[in-house]
Amino acid sequence: VVKAQIIDAEDGLIKMVVEKGSKRIMGVHVMAENAAEFIGEAALAIKHRMTIDDIIDTVHVFPTVAESLRIVALAFYKDVEKLSCCV
């Protein structure tokens, strides 16, 4: 994530648990220094029964650490290592 590179906070992990078939987000685990910046979005996604497609279609400000959730959701469809910085 570009913002993480800018602020030198590239260590961390995000795990998104998704229901097979419906693609509904069941849980999100975040271990990162800046987790507080975007864990609220993950909680709302779970509460409102959002899918990974909903997260992908949500406009995320760039560059922010919060765009990490979108990248994690995209990883269910493609290898995010091969994407340009500004997907």
C-alpha positions as CSV (number, residue, x, y, z in Angstrom):
1,V,0.0,0.0,0.0
2,V,1.5,3.3,-1.1
3,K,0.5,5.2,2.1
4,A,2.2,2.5,4.2
5,Q,5.4,3.0,2.2
6,I,5.2,6.8,2.6
7,I,4.9,6.6,6.4
8,D,7.4,3.7,6.7
9,A,4.8,1.3,8.2
10,E,5.0,-1.7,5.9
11,D,4.8,-4.4,8.6
12,G,1.4,-5.9,9.3
13,L,-1.2,-8.4,8.3
14,I,-4.9,-8.3,7.2
15,K,-6.9,-11.5,7.1
16,M,-10.4,-11.3,5.6
17,V,-12.8,-14.2,6.3
18,V,-15.4,-14.6,3.6
19,E,-18.4,-16.9,3.2
20,K,-18.0,-19.2,0.3
21,G,-20.6,-18.6,-2.4
22,S,-22.1,-15.3,-1.2
23,K,-18.7,-13.7,-0.7
24,R,-20.1,-12.0,2.4
25,I,-17.4,-10.7,4.8
26,M,-17.6,-12.7,8.0
27,G,-14.6,-11.3,9.8
28,V,-11.5,-9.1,9.4
29,H,-8.3,-9.5,11.5
30,V,-5.8,-6.7,11.4
31,M,-2.4,-6.7,13.0
32,A,-0.8,-3.4,12.0
33,E,0.4,-0.2,13.6
34,N,-2.3,1.9,11.8
35,A,-5.2,-0.6,12.3
36,A,-7.4,2.0,14.0
37,E,-7.5,4.0,10.7
38,F,-9.6,1.4,8.9
39,I,-10.9,-1.2,11.4
40,G,-14.2,0.8,11.6
41,E,-14.8,0.3,7.9
42,A,-14.3,-3.5,8.4
43,A,-16.8,-3.5,11.3
44,L,-19.4,-1.7,9.3
45,A,-18.9,-4.1,6.4
46,I,-19.6,-7.0,8.7
47,K,-22.6,-5.4,10.4
48,H,-24.2,-4.5,7.1
49,R,-23.5,-7.9,5.6
50,M,-21.3,-6.5,2.8
51,T,-19.5,-8.6,0.3
52,I,-16.0,-8.4,-1.1
53,D,-17.5,-6.9,-4.2
54,D,-19.1,-4.1,-2.1
55,I,-15.6,-3.3,-0.7
56,I,-14.0,-3.4,-4.1
57,D,-16.7,-1.0,-5.5
58,T,-16.3,1.4,-2.6
59,V,-14.3,4.5,-3.4
60,H,-11.3,4.7,-1.1
61,V,-9.2,7.9,-0.8
62,F,-5.7,7.5,-2.2
63,P,-3.2,7.3,-0.6
64,T,-4.5,6.0,2.7
65,V,-3.9,2.9,4.8
66,A,-7.7,2.2,4.5
67,E,-7.3,1.3,0.9
68,S,-5.7,-1.9,2.3
69,L,-9.2,-3.4,2.7
70,R,-9.9,-2.9,-1.0
71,I,-6.6,-4.6,-1.9
72,V,-7.4,-7.6,0.4
73,A,-10.8,-7.9,-1.3
74,L,-9.2,-7.8,-4.7
75,A,-6.9,-10.6,-3.7
76,F,-9.9,-13.0,-3.9
77,Y,-9.9,-12.4,-7.6
78,K,-6.4,-11.7,-8.8
79,D,-2.8,-11.6,-7.7
80,V,-2.5,-8.1,-6.2
81,E,1.3,-8.3,-6.5
82,K,0.9,-7.8,-10.2
83,L,-1.4,-4.8,-10.0
84,S,-0.1,-1.2,-10.5
85,C,0.1,1.0,-7.4
86,C,-3.1,2.8,-8.0
87,V,-5.7,0.2,-8.8
